[in-house]
């Protein structure tokens, strides 16, 4: 699979678990991987041993999974996990579970103040958003999750019901940009801001669009952040000129977040922003996010590829070899290159 397709698939899979966990569970999927982050300073092996589930087990359901893991982590560390994210699905149709641990590689995140306004969309627009989320889930579960992002917004290439609704969103966003920005910036209703962050990704490309999405990537609501950062990832991947307009600092900070969705989407944005291998940006990544990157690069689930590419770029490995190592799960060679470059923590 090409890198762009892999990134898009990873982005859609998150939506599938948020909105389609019940239907996925009915199919009795198994657990394909269990991965951790934020474990610096903690006894990871002890935490693994305390978990009530293992790779290969039948996935018990999102609520049961989260509660069991919360109890296990708390019993060992005295603190609950920062996040538990079951994500459907890997190449074999199994769940990937990502667990955030309360170690020293988690850094506090500053969010925007909650807005106090009442600006909102017509009910039919919120309904359209729900329909898109349902179509996204269906496309993933049917194996039709490929999208074209070359225009700076996502359009399904394999699932016509989803594409039709995405085109409707594009048409609405072009006509109502001012309302979308107002809702995203001022609505006290998180549900409205969630819809606005998604819609703004389909508006005209502009510095104003990017500025509002960057601000929304620091929203107190994690789905608002996810939708805004996902939109920025699509924009950054569509054009190097657009990528150059997106500031990297906030997304580097998100690599140390306790939230898996923050880390997942920040990685996606940074993959495009580091494509040019700007020395200052790579140095900033090395100094501010090396430990969380290394933790995540050791994942066995389907989201380690992009992180390994980021580490390979920091280490100075050429792009062709970086792709080979990331595809081969060869984190050892990347780590050796980091040490030789003086970048190992």
C-alpha positions, 0 to 999 in steps of 0.5 A: 500500500502506498504511504498516502493510502496507508495514512488515509486508512489510519485516519478513517479507522479511528472514525470507525471505532468511534461510531461503529464499535457495536456493529464491529463487535457483532462480527466477533473480531479478535484483538490483533495488537495491544500497544502502549505509550506514556510509560517512561518511568513505569514498569511496563511488563508488570502492567502488561501482566495485569491486563485482563486480555491478551492478543488473540482474545475475542474483543469483548466490546469497547466499554468492557475493554476500557473498564478492565484496562482502567482497573488493571493499570490503576492497580499497578500504578495507582493512577488510571490510564490517560486513554484506552483506544480500541481501533478497528481494524488491522489488515486481518480485521482485528482490533488494535488497542492503544493504551496511554499510561501515566508516565513521565513521557506524557505532558499536560496539554493546554486547551482553548477556553470553552466558547460561550456563543450560541451560533449553530447549524441547521439540524439537517447539517448535523444530520448530514455529518452523522450520515457521513460518519455512518458511511465512513464506518460502512466503508471501513467494514466493507474494505472500501476505505480508499480516498482521494485527498489530492484536492485538499479534502477527502473524497471516497474512491471506492464507496459511492454512498460516502462520496455522494455525501462528501460532495454535499459537504463540499458544496455546503462548505463553499457556500457557508464558510463564514457560518462554519468559522463562526460555529467553530470559533464561538459555539459553546456546544461541542457537538456543533464544533465537531461538525464545524471542524469537519466541514471546514476541511471541505471549504476553500483553501486559504490562510484563514481556513488553516488558521481556524483549523490550527486553533481548533486543533487545541479545542478542549473536545477531543473529537473537535481536535481530531476532526480539525487535525485530520483536515490539516493532515489532508491539506498538508498532504495535498501540497507542499506549499500548503504544508509550509503554511501550517505551524508545526509546534502545536503538533509536536506538543501533541506527540506527548499527549495522553490522548491516542487520537491527538498523537495519531493525527499529529503524526499524520500532519508532521509526516507532511511537514517534514517531507522537505526535511527542514533541519530546524524542524527535525531538530525541534522534533529531536529535542522535544518529542524523541522519547514519545516517538520512540515509544510509539515506533515500537508499536506492533499495531498498524499505526507505527509506520509513519512514526518510524518514518519521522524517526528515520528522517531525524536520524538522517536516513534517506527516504527510500531506506526509511520506507524499507525499514518502516515496512519491515518493522526494523526499528533496531536499524533506525535506533542505531542510526539515531545513536550515531547521529547523537539523537538517542535519549 
